[in-house]
Amino acid sequence: MTDRQDINPQPTDRLSKPLADAVSRADLAENGPRTVHVTADADQCKALADRFELSAVDAMTAQVTLTAIDGPGVRIKGHIDATVVQPCVVSHRPVTERVVDDFTLQLLPAARVEEVEEEMVMDPDADEVDVLDGDRVDLAEIVAQSLALALNPYPRDPAAEIPAAATSLGGNADGDAESETKRPNPFAVLKKLKDGS
């Protein structure tokens, strides 16, 4: 499973306009939970596609709710809805797919992350955790990473043909058994030899 630390780092040509503004944990603790709506514009979609080596990101929206928690940390609950284009793993033709995903993440000080990760071994349904760097939550980066984690790793064009090697054990490239019916029955051959015909 891909981890957030494994995702391509932010490119050097940072967008002048981020997907979302950073959020302060102190502000969340003082004023309560905050919900942020994110809609990527054309430039941001292109930057996401370039970063994650996609053919295109046609659209991307997200809704994220941030809540201050003990730790001190921040709990993030989000929903992503995007339309992306990737090359088919078989034919390399473009495949357009809708990516819809819900995610939950806790940001905690580094020392607490180690403790919580040990607890996660016993509870696989526990929230994902990551390090809270200072007081600021880089919401734009979290949304981008969450999109990357939700991508289909093996996009497939429904019309893509299966390579011949994959069908050599029987049937033809269309998946039927026509070729099987044309093969001589080995038992019929043996019977002819026994009968002397």
Secondary structure, DSSP 8 states (H G I E B T S, - for coil): ---GGGS----SS--SS-SS--EEHHHHHHH--EEEEEE--HHHHHHHHHHTT-SEEEEEEEEEEEEEETTTEEEEEEEEEEEEEEE-TTT--EEEEEEEEEEEEEEE-HHHHHHHHHHHTT-TTS-EEEE--TTEE-HHHHHHHHHHHHS-SS---TT----GGGGTTSS-TTS-SHHHHTS--HHHHHHHHHHT-
